[in-house]
Amino acid sequence: MIKSLWINLPVKDINRSKAFFTKLGFRLNQQYGVRDDSASFMIGDSDLVLMLFERSLYEGFAGTSIADDLSGSEVLFSFDAESPEEVDELAEKVVAAGGTLYGEPAYKDGWMYGCGFIDLDGQRWSILYMDLSKMPLG
């Protein structure tokens, strides 16, 4: 049976990326990714694992080259926040750490509050607070 899910991402500069995600509050995981070309983070209450690998190491694990064009997106990583204020705080941290917001914090459909950002390597993420008591049924 599957025990856990890990997100593995290629990065250009492991030290810059490690600093970026640390500034967002992701917890550095010393059990994995303690090499000079990788890093590991634990995210959220369920301790989702985020692994960052410098590009050549990632290509070795993935058995393929990295897509050349990051102008599009194949994956959107989303995580939930505990409040709209936490969304705002994380958005500020993203910008201060060198990331870019592609969607400013705002309400959508009256029950979701979130924003979207791009990390240092062009990966897209969203931060979302959902007020489930206001979520439409069906």
Secondary structure, DSSP 8 states (H G I E B T S, - for coil): -----EEEEEES-HHHHHHHHHHTT-EE-TTS--STTEEEEEETTTTEEEEEEEHHHHHHHHTS---S--SS-S-EEEEE-SSHHHHHHHHHHHHHTT-EEEEEEEEETTTEEEEEEE-TTS-EEEEEEE-GGG----
